[in-house]
Structure formats: structure tokens, C-alpha cells
Amino acid sequence: MDWMLDVVFREDDARARKDNLRLNFNVLRKIALAVLKKIATKGFSVRRKMMKAARDQNFLALLLFEK
């Protein structure tokens, strides 16, 4: 999981330094990674799913509200 967070979310390059901000963002990144991995889309990497969700509201809704 650490490698995935480093590569996809560039966690090592994060500049959050104040109080618990680093820990809070780490938790949010892990939640986002779990949501992105939840949907099995053929031929889509996690990074590609992130980019598609940023551009396509229907795909974002599918990620967040899939039943």
C-alpha cells in the first residue's frame, strides 16, 4: 500500500507539515485508494480511474455510490 500511495498520490512529495495535517491527509488518501480499488474496470489503472473520475461525473457517481 505504501508504494501505491507514493506512486499514485505522490505522498512523499506532500508538503503538509502543520499539526496533524499529514496524518489526516494520509487517512484520506487511503480511503480514496480503497474506493478506487473497489470498482473493477478492465484496462484501467488506479491513476487512470482517478483521472476519469475527475473528468466524468457519472463515473465519479459510480465510484462513490455503487451498490
All heavy atoms as TSV, in Angstrom:
chain	resi	resn	atom	element	x	y	z
A	1	MET	N	N	0.823	-1.187	0.000
A	1	MET	CA	C	0.000	0.000	0.000
A	1	MET	C	C	0.871	1.256	0.000
A	1	MET	O	O	0.521	2.244	-0.629
A	1	MET	CB	C	-0.936	0.000	1.199
A	1	MET	CG	C	-1.820	1.241	1.233
A	1	MET	SD	S	-2.899	1.343	2.623
A	1	MET	CE	C	-4.235	0.349	2.077
A	2	ASP	N	N	1.995	1.218	0.692
A	2	ASP	CA	C	2.850	2.400	0.738
A	2	ASP	C	C	3.364	2.766	-0.638
A	2	ASP	O	O	3.425	3.946	-0.994
A	2	ASP	CB	C	4.038	2.175	1.682
A	2	ASP	CG	C	3.618	2.144	3.134
A	2	ASP	OD1	O	2.601	2.779	3.462
A	2	ASP	OD2	O	4.302	1.486	3.928
A	3	TRP	N	N	3.725	1.757	-1.434
A	3	TRP	CA	C	4.212	2.031	-2.776
A	3	TRP	C	C	3.117	2.678	-3.610
A	3	TRP	O	O	3.365	3.632	-4.341
A	3	TRP	CB	C	4.681	0.730	-3.433
A	3	TRP	CG	C	5.170	0.938	-4.821
A	3	TRP	CD1	C	6.424	1.338	-5.189
A	3	TRP	CD2	C	4.425	0.787	-6.031
A	3	TRP	NE1	N	6.498	1.440	-6.560
A	3	TRP	CE2	C	5.276	1.096	-7.096
A	3	TRP	CE3	C	3.124	0.407	-6.314
A	3	TRP	CZ2	C	4.875	1.052	-8.409
A	3	TRP	CZ3	C	2.726	0.356	-7.633
A	3	TRP	CH2	C	3.599	0.678	-8.660
A	4	MET	N	N	1.900	2.162	-3.499
A	4	MET	CA	C	0.779	2.705	-4.258
A	4	MET	C	C	0.507	4.156	-3.862
A	4	MET	O	O	0.281	5.010	-4.720
A	4	MET	CB	C	-0.477	1.860	-4.031
A	4	MET	CG	C	-1.648	2.261	-4.862
A	4	MET	SD	S	-1.456	1.952	-6.615
A	4	MET	CE	C	-1.834	0.240	-6.680
A	5	LEU	N	N	0.566	4.448	-2.575
A	5	LEU	CA	C	0.357	5.822	-2.127
A	5	LEU	C	C	1.468	6.740	-2.635
A	5	LEU	O	O	1.214	7.894	-2.990
A	5	LEU	CB	C	0.279	5.883	-0.598
A	5	LEU	CG	C	-0.954	5.250	0.031
A	5	LEU	CD1	C	-0.797	5.181	1.540
A	5	LEU	CD2	C	-2.204	6.009	-0.333
A	6	ASP	N	N	2.688	6.240	-2.654
A	6	ASP	CA	C	3.811	7.048	-3.132
A	6	ASP	C	C	3.704	7.313	-4.630
A	6	ASP	O	O	3.942	8.432	-5.086
A	6	ASP	CB	C	5.146	6.350	-2.846
A	6	ASP	CG	C	5.484	6.340	-1.379
A	6	ASP	OD1	O	4.927	7.171	-0.644
A	6	ASP	OD2	O	6.311	5.508	-0.976
A	7	VAL	N	N	3.345	6.303	-5.397
A	7	VAL	CA	C	3.326	6.435	-6.850
A	7	VAL	C	C	2.082	7.181	-7.329
A	7	VAL	O	O	2.185	8.131	-8.103
A	7	VAL	CB	C	3.414	5.045	-7.514
A	7	VAL	CG1	C	3.178	5.134	-9.005
A	7	VAL	CG2	C	4.764	4.422	-7.219
A	8	VAL	N	N	0.916	6.775	-6.880
A	8	VAL	CA	C	-0.323	7.348	-7.401
A	8	VAL	C	C	-0.602	8.721	-6.804
A	8	VAL	O	O	-0.928	9.667	-7.512
A	8	VAL	CB	C	-1.516	6.398	-7.142
A	8	VAL	CG1	C	-2.819	7.041	-7.565
A	8	VAL	CG2	C	-1.311	5.091	-7.880
A	9	PHE	N	N	-0.462	8.844	-5.498
A	9	PHE	CA	C	-0.806	10.097	-4.825
A	9	PHE	C	C	0.408	10.975	-4.525
A	9	PHE	O	O	0.258	12.060	-3.979
A	9	PHE	CB	C	-1.537	9.803	-3.507
A	9	PHE	CG	C	-2.905	9.222	-3.710
A	9	PHE	CD1	C	-3.122	7.868	-3.564
A	9	PHE	CD2	C	-3.969	10.014	-4.042
A	9	PHE	CE1	C	-4.374	7.319	-3.737
A	9	PHE	CE2	C	-5.230	9.487	-4.219
A	9	PHE	CZ	C	-5.427	8.132	-4.069
A	10	ARG	N	N	1.609	10.498	-4.861
A	10	ARG	CA	C	2.861	11.234	-4.615
A	10	ARG	C	C	2.956	11.698	-3.156
A	10	ARG	O	O	3.226	12.849	-2.859
A	10	ARG	CB	C	2.975	12.422	-5.542
A	10	ARG	CG	C	3.042	12.047	-6.976
A	10	ARG	CD	C	3.215	13.240	-7.833
A	10	ARG	NE	N	3.077	12.865	-9.230
A	10	ARG	CZ	C	3.071	13.717	-10.209
A	10	ARG	NH1	N	3.219	14.985	-9.962
A	10	ARG	NH2	N	2.936	13.300	-11.431
A	11	GLU	N	N	2.720	10.748	-2.266
A	11	GLU	CA	C	2.670	11.067	-0.843
A	11	GLU	C	C	4.009	11.581	-0.308
A	11	GLU	O	O	4.040	12.432	0.573
A	11	GLU	CB	C	2.228	9.831	-0.052
A	11	GLU	CG	C	1.870	10.144	1.370
A	11	GLU	CD	C	1.288	8.962	2.085
A	11	GLU	OE1	O	1.883	7.878	2.045
A	11	GLU	OE2	O	0.231	9.135	2.691
A	12	ASP	N	N	5.110	11.102	-0.852
A	12	ASP	CA	C	6.415	11.562	-0.380
A	12	ASP	C	C	6.677	13.021	-0.722
A	12	ASP	O	O	7.470	13.684	-0.057
A	12	ASP	CB	C	7.534	10.697	-0.959
A	12	ASP	CG	C	7.569	9.315	-0.336
A	12	ASP	OD1	O	6.974	9.138	0.747
A	12	ASP	OD2	O	8.179	8.412	-0.936
A	13	ASP	N	N	6.020	13.518	-1.762
A	13	ASP	CA	C	6.194	14.913	-2.165
A	13	ASP	C	C	5.240	15.857	-1.462
A	13	ASP	O	O	5.298	17.069	-1.688
A	13	ASP	CB	C	5.997	15.049	-3.678
A	13	ASP	CG	C	7.049	14.295	-4.460
A	13	ASP	OD1	O	8.136	14.061	-3.900
A	13	ASP	OD2	O	6.786	13.940	-5.618
A	14	ALA	N	N	4.354	15.337	-0.622
A	14	ALA	CA	C	3.366	16.170	0.070
A	14	ALA	C	C	4.076	17.145	1.005
A	14	ALA	O	O	5.041	16.801	1.677
A	14	ALA	CB	C	2.393	15.299	0.853
A	15	ARG	N	N	3.566	18.357	1.044
A	15	ARG	CA	C	4.212	19.400	1.834
A	15	ARG	C	C	3.440	19.730	3.111
A	15	ARG	O	O	3.717	20.748	3.748
A	15	ARG	CB	C	4.377	20.637	0.984
A	15	ARG	CG	C	5.282	20.373	-0.212
A	15	ARG	CD	C	5.476	21.601	-0.992
A	15	ARG	NE	N	6.092	22.594	-0.136
A	15	ARG	CZ	C	7.092	23.379	-0.490
A	15	ARG	NH1	N	7.582	23.270	-1.680
A	15	ARG	NH2	N	7.578	24.258	0.341
A	16	ALA	N	N	2.471	18.919	3.473
A	16	ALA	CA	C	1.685	19.152	4.687
A	16	ALA	C	C	2.574	18.934	5.903
A	16	ALA	O	O	3.147	17.878	6.097
A	16	ALA	CB	C	0.491	18.212	4.727
A	17	ARG	N	N	2.712	19.950	6.727
A	17	ARG	CA	C	3.595	19.864	7.879
A	17	ARG	C	C	2.934	20.303	9.195
A	17	ARG	O	O	3.444	20.075	10.248
A	17	ARG	CB	C	4.821	20.754	7.663
A	17	ARG	CG	C	5.547	20.497	6.377
A	17	ARG	CD	C	6.904	19.882	6.631
A	17	ARG	NE	N	7.732	19.820	5.436
A	17	ARG	CZ	C	7.652	18.908	4.512
A	17	ARG	NH1	N	6.735	17.987	4.584
A	17	ARG	NH2	N	8.460	18.899	3.476
A	18	LYS	N	N	1.821	20.973	9.114
A	18	LYS	CA	C	1.230	21.591	10.294
A	18	LYS	C	C	0.360	20.605	11.086
A	18	LYS	O	O	-0.487	19.923	10.516
A	18	LYS	CB	C	0.398	22.792	9.880
A	18	LYS	CG	C	-0.046	23.633	11.023
A	18	LYS	CD	C	-0.643	24.919	10.549
A	18	LYS	CE	C	-0.986	25.753	11.754
A	18	LYS	NZ	N	-1.493	27.035	11.392
A	19	ASP	N	N	0.584	20.561	12.389
A	19	ASP	CA	C	-0.205	19.765	13.337
A	19	ASP	C	C	-0.403	18.328	12.839
A	19	ASP	O	O	0.551	17.628	12.576
A	19	ASP	CB	C	-1.544	20.445	13.627
A	19	ASP	CG	C	-1.372	21.826	14.242
A	19	ASP	OD1	O	-0.335	22.047	14.907
A	19	ASP	OD2	O	-2.248	22.679	14.049
A	20	ASN	N	N	-1.645	17.916	12.737
A	20	ASN	CA	C	-1.965	16.547	12.319
A	20	ASN	C	C	-2.340	16.465	10.845
A	20	ASN	O	O	-2.899	15.462	10.403
A	20	ASN	CB	C	-3.129	15.999	13.155
A	20	ASN	CG	C	-2.734	15.769	14.583
A	20	ASN	OD1	O	-1.577	15.484	14.860
A	20	ASN	ND2	N	-3.673	15.920	15.483
A	21	LEU	N	N	-2.022	17.484	10.103
A	21	LEU	CA	C	-2.426	17.536	8.704
A	21	LEU	C	C	-1.861	16.376	7.898
A	21	LEU	O	O	-2.556	15.790	7.061
A	21	LEU	CB	C	-1.996	18.868	8.091
A	21	LEU	CG	C	-2.639	19.255	6.775
A	21	LEU	CD1	C	-4.146	19.339	6.929
A	21	LEU	CD2	C	-2.092	20.585	6.307
A	22	ARG	N	N	-0.631	16.004	8.146
A	22	ARG	CA	C	-0.002	14.900	7.414
A	22	ARG	C	C	-0.768	13.597	7.658
A	22	ARG	O	O	-1.051	12.840	6.737
A	22	ARG	CB	C	1.445	14.752	7.857
A	22	ARG	CG	C	2.192	13.726	7.068
A	22	ARG	CD	C	3.614	13.633	7.511
A	22	ARG	NE	N	4.303	14.880	7.152
A	22	ARG	CZ	C	5.577	15.109	7.364
A	22	ARG	NH1	N	6.316	14.195	7.943
A	22	ARG	NH2	N	6.124	16.235	7.004
A	23	LEU	N	N	-1.127	13.333	8.897
A	23	LEU	CA	C	-1.876	12.118	9.241
A	23	LEU	C	C	-3.279	12.153	8.646
A	23	LEU	O	O	-3.768	11.148	8.123
A	23	LEU	CB	C	-1.951	11.952	10.760
A	23	LEU	CG	C	-2.727	10.752	11.265
A	23	LEU	CD1	C	-2.063	9.465	10.818
A	23	LEU	CD2	C	-2.830	10.795	12.777
A	24	ASN	N	N	-3.921	13.310	8.705
A	24	ASN	CA	C	-5.276	13.436	8.151
A	24	ASN	C	C	-5.294	13.163	6.651
A	24	ASN	O	O	-6.168	12.454	6.147
A	24	ASN	CB	C	-5.840	14.825	8.435
A	24	ASN	CG	C	-6.080	15.055	9.917
A	24	ASN	OD1	O	-6.161	14.119	10.692
A	24	ASN	ND2	N	-6.167	16.309	10.303
A	25	PHE	N	N	-4.333	13.742	5.935
A	25	PHE	CA	C	-4.268	13.505	4.503
A	25	PHE	C	C	-3.933	12.047	4.194
A	25	PHE	O	O	-4.408	11.492	3.210
A	25	PHE	CB	C	-3.262	14.436	3.825
A	25	PHE	CG	C	-3.857	15.762	3.452
A	25	PHE	CD1	C	-3.389	16.929	4.014
A	25	PHE	CD2	C	-4.881	15.847	2.528
A	25	PHE	CE1	C	-3.926	18.151	3.673
A	25	PHE	CE2	C	-5.428	17.061	2.179
A	25	PHE	CZ	C	-4.949	18.215	2.750
A	26	ASN	N	N	-3.131	11.423	5.016
A	26	ASN	CA	C	-2.804	10.016	4.818
A	26	ASN	C	C	-4.062	9.155	4.918
A	26	ASN	O	O	-4.272	8.254	4.101
A	26	ASN	CB	C	-1.760	9.570	5.837
A	26	ASN	CG	C	-1.368	8.138	5.665
A	26	ASN	OD1	O	-2.033	7.233	6.178
A	26	ASN	ND2	N	-0.292	7.911	4.935
A	27	VAL	N	N	-4.889	9.440	5.882
A	27	VAL	CA	C	-6.143	8.695	6.046
A	27	VAL	C	C	-7.054	8.923	4.843
A	27	VAL	O	O	-7.646	7.970	4.304
A	27	VAL	CB	C	-6.839	9.098	7.364
A	27	VAL	CG1	C	-8.235	8.534	7.439
A	27	VAL	CG2	C	-6.020	8.653	8.554
A	28	LEU	N	N	-7.158	10.170	4.385
A	28	LEU	CA	C	-7.998	10.465	3.219
A	28	LEU	C	C	-7.481	9.775	1.958
A	28	LEU	O	O	-8.270	9.275	1.146
A	28	LEU	CB	C	-8.073	11.973	2.992
A	28	LEU	CG	C	-8.895	12.747	4.010
A	28	LEU	CD1	C	-8.790	14.239	3.756
A	28	LEU	CD2	C	-10.342	12.306	3.994
A	29	ARG	N	N	-6.176	9.726	1.797
A	29	ARG	CA	C	-5.598	9.039	0.631
A	29	ARG	C	C	-5.894	7.551	0.669
A	29	ARG	O	O	-6.180	6.930	-0.361
A	29	ARG	CB	C	-4.093	9.270	0.571
A	29	ARG	CG	C	-3.708	10.637	0.118
A	29	ARG	CD	C	-2.196	10.749	0.010
A	29	ARG	NE	N	-1.800	12.123	-0.142
A	29	ARG	CZ	C	-1.247	12.862	0.815
A	29	ARG	NH1	N	-0.968	12.337	1.994
A	29	ARG	NH2	N	-0.923	14.115	0.597
A	30	LYS	N	N	-5.826	6.954	1.851
A	30	LYS	CA	C	-6.121	5.518	1.972
A	30	LYS	C	C	-7.583	5.220	1.678
A	30	LYS	O	O	-7.903	4.204	1.052
A	30	LYS	CB	C	-5.735	5.023	3.364
A	30	LYS	CG	C	-4.240	4.920	3.538
A	30	LYS	CD	C	-3.869	4.443	4.915
A	30	LYS	CE	C	-2.344	4.366	5.046
A	30	LYS	NZ	N	-1.938	3.985	6.390
A	31	ILE	N	N	-8.468	6.097	2.103
A	31	ILE	CA	C	-9.893	5.930	1.794
A	31	ILE	C	C	-10.118	6.047	0.291
A	31	ILE	O	O	-10.828	5.232	-0.310
A	31	ILE	CB	C	-10.742	6.960	2.566
A	31	ILE	CG1	C	-10.712	6.654	4.063
A	31	ILE	CG2	C	-12.174	6.985	2.043
A	31	ILE	CD1	C	-11.311	7.731	4.931
A	32	ALA	N	N	-9.497	7.047	-0.326
A	32	ALA	CA	C	-9.635	7.232	-1.772
A	32	ALA	C	C	-9.089	6.030	-2.527
A	32	ALA	O	O	-9.689	5.579	-3.519
A	32	ALA	CB	C	-8.916	8.507	-2.201
A	33	LEU	N	N	-7.969	5.492	-2.079
A	33	LEU	CA	C	-7.387	4.320	-2.727
A	33	LEU	C	C	-8.321	3.114	-2.614
A	33	LEU	O	O	-8.506	2.369	-3.581
A	33	LEU	CB	C	-6.029	4.002	-2.115
A	33	LEU	CG	C	-5.232	2.886	-2.745
A	33	LEU	CD1	C	-4.934	3.197	-4.206
A	33	LEU	CD2	C	-3.940	2.670	-1.984
A	34	ALA	N	N	-8.939	2.933	-1.474
A	34	ALA	CA	C	-9.879	1.818	-1.290
A	34	ALA	C	C	-11.086	1.969	-2.207
A	34	ALA	O	O	-11.555	0.986	-2.799
A	34	ALA	CB	C	-10.316	1.746	0.166
A	35	VAL	N	N	-11.586	3.193	-2.357
A	35	VAL	CA	C	-12.732	3.433	-3.238
A	35	VAL	C	C	-12.346	3.163	-4.687
A	35	VAL	O	O	-13.110	2.558	-5.437
A	35	VAL	CB	C	-13.247	4.885	-3.068
A	35	VAL	CG1	C	-14.217	5.263	-4.163
A	35	VAL	CG2	C	-13.894	5.046	-1.702
A	36	LEU	N	N	-11.161	3.590	-5.078
A	36	LEU	CA	C	-10.718	3.379	-6.459
A	36	LEU	C	C	-10.476	1.906	-6.761
A	36	LEU	O	O	-10.720	1.450	-7.870
A	36	LEU	CB	C	-9.447	4.178	-6.735
A	36	LEU	CG	C	-9.639	5.690	-6.818
A	36	LEU	CD1	C	-8.296	6.381	-6.780
A	36	LEU	CD2	C	-10.404	6.061	-8.065
A	37	LYS	N	N	-10.016	1.152	-5.786
A	37	LYS	CA	C	-9.773	-0.278	-5.994
A	37	LYS	C	C	-11.055	-1.097	-5.957
A	37	LYS	O	O	-11.098	-2.211	-6.457
A	37	LYS	CB	C	-8.811	-0.807	-4.933
A	37	LYS	CG	C	-7.382	-0.419	-5.176
A	37	LYS	CD	C	-6.502	-1.083	-4.147
A	37	LYS	CE	C	-5.049	-0.943	-4.484
A	37	LYS	NZ	N	-4.212	-1.689	-3.530
A	38	LYS	N	N	-12.109	-0.539	-5.365
A	38	LYS	CA	C	-13.366	-1.256	-5.191
A	38	LYS	C	C	-14.007	-1.613	-6.532
A	38	LYS	O	O	-14.537	-2.702	-6.701
A	38	LYS	CB	C	-14.317	-0.387	-4.367
A	38	LYS	CG	C	-15.707	-0.921	-4.205
A	38	LYS	CD	C	-16.547	0.011	-3.369
A	38	LYS	CE	C	-16.962	1.196	-4.199
A	38	LYS	NZ	N	-18.021	1.991	-3.585
A	39	ILE	N	N	-13.934	-0.720	-7.487
A	39	ILE	CA	C	-14.546	-0.921	-8.795
A	39	ILE	C	C	-13.547	-1.611	-9.719
A	39	ILE	O	O	-12.445	-1.120	-9.921
A	39	ILE	CB	C	-14.960	0.427	-9.418
A	39	ILE	CG1	C	-15.959	1.145	-8.538
A	39	ILE	CG2	C	-15.509	0.240	-10.811
A	39	ILE	CD1	C	-17.313	0.510	-8.478
A	40	ALA	N	N	-13.940	-2.738	-10.259
A	40	ALA	CA	C	-13.078	-3.469	-11.187
A	40	ALA	C	C	-13.445	-3.054	-12.607
A	40	ALA	O	O	-14.476	-3.457	-13.139
A	40	ALA	CB	C	-13.264	-4.963	-11.001
A	41	THR	N	N	-12.611	-2.212	-13.197
A	41	THR	CA	C	-12.815	-1.807	-14.579
A	41	THR	C	C	-11.662	-2.359	-15.394
A	41	THR	O	O	-10.502	-2.139	-15.064
A	41	THR	CB	C	-12.881	-0.280	-14.718
A	41	THR	OG1	O	-11.749	0.285	-14.074
A	41	THR	CG2	C	-14.133	0.283	-14.097
A	42	LYS	N	N	-11.993	-3.071	-16.422
A	42	LYS	CA	C	-10.977	-3.745	-17.229
A	42	LYS	C	C	-10.106	-2.724	-17.966
A	42	LYS	O	O	-10.609	-1.847	-18.658
A	42	LYS	CB	C	-11.665	-4.668	-18.229
A	42	LYS	CG	C	-10.771	-5.694	-18.817
A	42	LYS	CD	C	-11.577	-6.686	-19.619
A	42	LYS	CE	C	-10.715	-7.868	-19.952
A	42	LYS	NZ	N	-11.463	-8.898	-20.632
A	43	GLY	N	N	-8.815	-2.845	-17.803
A	43	GLY	CA	C	-7.882	-1.986	-18.513
A	43	GLY	C	C	-7.646	-0.627	-17.880
A	43	GLY	O	O	-7.005	0.216	-18.472
A	44	PHE	N	N	-8.168	-0.385	-16.689
A	44	PHE	CA	C	-7.997	0.903	-16.034
A	44	PHE	C	C	-7.095	0.739	-14.813
A	44	PHE	O	O	-7.383	-0.050	-13.922
A	44	PHE	CB	C	-9.342	1.464	-15.562
A	44	PHE	CG	C	-10.103	2.197	-16.619
A	44	PHE	CD1	C	-10.659	1.529	-17.690
A	44	PHE	CD2	C	-10.266	3.565	-16.537
A	44	PHE	CE1	C	-11.359	2.196	-18.656
A	44	PHE	CE2	C	-10.980	4.246	-17.496
A	44	PHE	CZ	C	-11.523	3.563	-18.571
A	45	SER	N	N	-6.031	1.500	-14.766
A	45	SER	CA	C	-5.185	1.526	-13.573
A	45	SER	C	C	-5.830	2.448	-12.543
A	45	SER	O	O	-6.793	3.163	-12.839
A	45	SER	CB	C	-3.797	2.038	-13.935
A	45	SER	OG	O	-3.865	3.389	-14.339
A	46	VAL	N	N	-5.292	2.449	-11.352
A	46	VAL	CA	C	-5.829	3.304	-10.293
A	46	VAL	C	C	-5.678	4.771	-10.688
A	46	VAL	O	O	-6.595	5.571	-10.512
A	46	VAL	CB	C	-5.130	3.017	-8.942
A	46	VAL	CG1	C	-5.560	4.004	-7.890
A	46	VAL	CG2	C	-5.422	1.601	-8.488
A	47	ARG	N	N	-4.540	5.131	-11.238
A	47	ARG	CA	C	-4.324	6.517	-11.657
A	47	ARG	C	C	-5.289	6.915	-12.769
A	47	ARG	O	O	-5.828	8.020	-12.781
A	47	ARG	CB	C	-2.895	6.711	-12.131
A	47	ARG	CG	C	-2.617	8.153	-12.542
A	47	ARG	CD	C	-1.191	8.378	-12.814
A	47	ARG	NE	N	-0.481	8.363	-11.546
A	47	ARG	CZ	C	0.741	8.799	-11.370
A	47	ARG	NH1	N	1.410	9.273	-12.378
A	47	ARG	NH2	N	1.319	8.747	-10.196
A	48	ARG	N	N	-5.539	5.998	-13.696
A	48	ARG	CA	C	-6.462	6.286	-14.793
A	48	ARG	C	C	-7.895	6.435	-14.280
A	48	ARG	O	O	-8.653	7.271	-14.782
A	48	ARG	CB	C	-6.367	5.168	-15.820
A	48	ARG	CG	C	-6.989	5.517	-17.122
A	48	ARG	CD	C	-6.551	4.558	-18.184
A	48	ARG	NE	N	-7.274	4.831	-19.400
A	48	ARG	CZ	C	-7.393	4.003	-20.395
A	48	ARG	NH1	N	-6.805	2.832	-20.340
A	48	ARG	NH2	N	-8.063	4.320	-21.455
A	49	LYS	N	N	-8.264	5.627	-13.282
A	49	LYS	CA	C	-9.588	5.777	-12.662
A	49	LYS	C	C	-9.710	7.147	-11.999
A	49	LYS	O	O	-10.760	7.786	-12.064
A	49	LYS	CB	C	-9.819	4.691	-11.626
A	49	LYS	CG	C	-10.050	3.325	-12.185
A	49	LYS	CD	C	-10.246	2.337	-11.046
A	49	LYS	CE	C	-10.102	0.921	-11.483
A	49	LYS	NZ	N	-10.224	-0.017	-10.351
A	50	MET	N	N	-8.633	7.603	-11.343
A	50	MET	CA	C	-8.639	8.923	-10.705
A	50	MET	C	C	-8.888	10.016	-11.748
A	50	MET	O	O	-9.703	10.921	-11.531
A	50	MET	CB	C	-7.286	9.188	-10.037
A	50	MET	CG	C	-7.281	8.972	-8.575
A	50	MET	SD	S	-5.705	9.248	-7.756
A	50	MET	CE	C	-4.856	10.468	-8.663
A	51	MET	N	N	-8.179	9.939	-12.853
A	51	MET	CA	C	-8.317	10.957	-13.889
A	51	MET	C	C	-9.708	10.909	-14.527
A	51	MET	O	O	-10.302	11.951	-14.792
A	51	MET	CB	C	-7.233	10.767	-14.959
A	51	MET	CG	C	-5.834	10.924	-14.420
A	51	MET	SD	S	-5.582	12.441	-13.498
A	51	MET	CE	C	-5.407	13.580	-14.830
A	52	LYS	N	N	-10.229	9.715	-14.748
A	52	LYS	CA	C	-11.572	9.588	-15.332
A	52	LYS	C	C	-12.631	10.127	-14.373
A	52	LYS	O	O	-13.555	10.816	-14.789
A	52	LYS	CB	C	-11.859	8.135	-15.690
A	52	LYS	CG	C	-13.198	7.953	-16.381
A	52	LYS	CD	C	-13.310	6.605	-17.005
A	52	LYS	CE	C	-14.672	6.336	-17.576
A	52	LYS	NZ	N	-15.005	7.168	-18.703
A	53	ALA	N	N	-12.482	9.867	-13.090
A	53	ALA	CA	C	-13.435	10.374	-12.100
A	53	ALA	C	C	-13.383	11.892	-12.013
A	53	ALA	O	O	-14.408	12.543	-11.756
A	53	ALA	CB	C	-13.154	9.756	-10.737
A	54	ALA	N	N	-12.221	12.472	-12.233
A	54	ALA	CA	C	-12.090	13.928	-12.197
A	54	ALA	C	C	-12.795	14.585	-13.383
A	54	ALA	O	O	-13.288	15.713	-13.269
A	54	ALA	CB	C	-10.620	14.321	-12.189
A	55	ARG	N	N	-12.870	13.884	-14.509
A	55	ARG	CA	C	-13.474	14.457	-15.714
A	55	ARG	C	C	-14.926	14.059	-15.933
A	55	ARG	O	O	-15.677	14.797	-16.553
A	55	ARG	CB	C	-12.673	14.041	-16.939
A	55	ARG	CG	C	-11.338	14.717	-17.036
A	55	ARG	CD	C	-10.644	14.242	-18.263
A	55	ARG	NE	N	-10.482	12.794	-18.127
A	55	ARG	CZ	C	-9.404	12.126	-18.482
A	55	ARG	NH1	N	-8.415	12.735	-19.033
A	55	ARG	NH2	N	-9.329	10.828	-18.291
A	56	ASP	N	N	-15.312	12.884	-15.443
A	56	ASP	CA	C	-16.630	12.323	-15.746
A	56	ASP	C	C	-17.435	12.167	-14.457
A	56	ASP	O	O	-17.127	11.319	-13.622
A	56	ASP	CB	C	-16.448	10.971	-16.437
A	56	ASP	CG	C	-17.741	10.360	-16.907
A	56	ASP	OD1	O	-18.793	10.999	-16.770
A	56	ASP	OD2	O	-17.696	9.225	-17.415
A	57	GLN	N	N	-18.474	12.971	-14.315
A	57	GLN	CA	C	-19.280	12.928	-13.093
A	57	GLN	C	C	-20.045	11.612	-12.953
A	57	GLN	O	O	-20.298	11.159	-11.839
A	57	GLN	CB	C	-20.250	14.100	-13.062
A	57	GLN	CG	C	-19.560	15.418	-12.849
A	57	GLN	CD	C	-20.540	16.558	-12.766
A	57	GLN	OE1	O	-21.746	16.389	-12.956
A	57	GLN	NE2	N	-20.034	17.740	-12.471
A	58	ASN	N	N	-20.419	11.000	-14.049
A	58	ASN	CA	C	-21.125	9.716	-13.987
A	58	ASN	C	C	-20.214	8.623	-13.427
A	58	ASN	O	O	-20.645	7.788	-12.634
A	58	ASN	CB	C	-21.645	9.312	-15.362
A	58	ASN	CG	C	-22.728	10.235	-15.849
A	58	ASN	OD1	O	-23.479	10.802	-15.050
A	58	ASN	ND2	N	-22.798	10.433	-17.147
A	59	PHE	N	N	-18.952	8.625	-13.840
A	59	PHE	CA	C	-18.004	7.646	-13.327
A	59	PHE	C	C	-17.714	7.896	-11.844
A	59	PHE	O	O	-17.612	6.973	-11.062
A	59	PHE	CB	C	-16.694	7.687	-14.138
A	59	PHE	CG	C	-15.724	6.606	-13.772
A	59	PHE	CD1	C	-15.974	5.292	-14.116
A	59	PHE	CD2	C	-14.576	6.903	-13.067
A	59	PHE	CE1	C	-15.087	4.287	-13.770
A	59	PHE	CE2	C	-13.684	5.909	-12.718
A	59	PHE	CZ	C	-13.943	4.593	-13.080
A	60	LEU	N	N	-17.628	9.160	-11.468
A	60	LEU	CA	C	-17.434	9.515	-10.056
A	60	LEU	C	C	-18.608	9.009	-9.215
A	60	LEU	O	O	-18.416	8.452	-8.135
A	60	LEU	CB	C	-17.274	11.027	-9.904
A	60	LEU	CG	C	-17.098	11.548	-8.486
A	60	LEU	CD1	C	-15.824	10.995	-7.868
A	60	LEU	CD2	C	-17.082	13.062	-8.481
A	61	ALA	N	N	-19.819	9.193	-9.717
A	61	ALA	CA	C	-21.007	8.696	-9.008
A	61	ALA	C	C	-20.965	7.176	-8.898
A	61	ALA	O	O	-21.344	6.607	-7.867
A	61	ALA	CB	C	-22.262	9.155	-9.709
A	62	LEU	N	N	-20.501	6.511	-9.949
A	62	LEU	CA	C	-20.369	5.053	-9.916
A	62	LEU	C	C	-19.377	4.626	-8.828
A	62	LEU	O	O	-19.630	3.677	-8.083
A	62	LEU	CB	C	-19.916	4.533	-11.271
A	62	LEU	CG	C	-19.614	3.043	-11.363
A	62	LEU	CD1	C	-20.914	2.254	-11.289
A	62	LEU	CD2	C	-18.872	2.724	-12.633
A	63	LEU	N	N	-18.261	5.342	-8.717
A	63	LEU	CA	C	-17.274	5.023	-7.692
A	63	LEU	C	C	-17.821	5.216	-6.278
A	63	LEU	O	O	-17.608	4.401	-5.400
A	63	LEU	CB	C	-16.031	5.897	-7.861
A	63	LEU	CG	C	-15.066	5.546	-8.963
A	63	LEU	CD1	C	-13.977	6.608	-9.042
A	63	LEU	CD2	C	-14.458	4.197	-8.759
A	64	LEU	N	N	-18.527	6.319	-6.085
A	64	LEU	CA	C	-18.966	6.668	-4.739
A	64	LEU	C	C	-20.247	5.965	-4.292
A	64	LEU	O	O	-20.390	5.643	-3.122
A	64	LEU	CB	C	-19.170	8.181	-4.645
A	64	LEU	CG	C	-17.934	9.029	-4.825
A	64	LEU	CD1	C	-18.284	10.506	-4.785
A	64	LEU	CD2	C	-16.895	8.695	-3.762
A	65	PHE	N	N	-21.154	5.731	-5.224
A	65	PHE	CA	C	-22.475	5.250	-4.832
A	65	PHE	C	C	-22.834	3.900	-5.404
A	65	PHE	O	O	-24.011	3.534	-5.427
A	65	PHE	CB	C	-23.533	6.272	-5.244
A	65	PHE	CG	C	-23.262	7.648	-4.707
A	65	PHE	CD1	C	-23.003	8.690	-5.568
A	65	PHE	CD2	C	-23.244	7.888	-3.352
A	65	PHE	CE1	C	-22.738	9.951	-5.087
A	65	PHE	CE2	C	-22.989	9.145	-2.856
A	65	PHE	CZ	C	-22.728	10.188	-3.729
A	66	GLU	N	N	-21.856	3.121	-5.861
A	66	GLU	CA	C	-22.155	1.812	-6.427
A	66	GLU	C	C	-22.746	0.909	-5.361
A	66	GLU	O	O	-22.290	0.885	-4.228
A	66	GLU	CB	C	-20.892	1.158	-6.983
A	66	GLU	CG	C	-21.205	-0.065	-7.761
A	66	GLU	CD	C	-20.227	-1.173	-7.482
A	66	GLU	OE1	O	-19.289	-0.986	-6.736
A	66	GLU	OE2	O	-20.442	-2.248	-8.032
A	67	LYS	N	N	-23.743	0.147	-5.750
A	67	LYS	CA	C	-24.404	-0.734	-4.789
A	67	LYS	C	C	-24.138	-2.173	-5.109
A	67	LYS	O	O	-23.950	-2.601	-6.147
A	67	LYS	CB	C	-25.897	-0.466	-4.777
A	67	LYS	CG	C	-26.164	0.916	-4.286
A	67	LYS	CD	C	-27.620	1.211	-4.303
A	67	LYS	CE	C	-27.760	2.608	-3.777
A	67	LYS	NZ	N	-28.861	3.314	-3.883
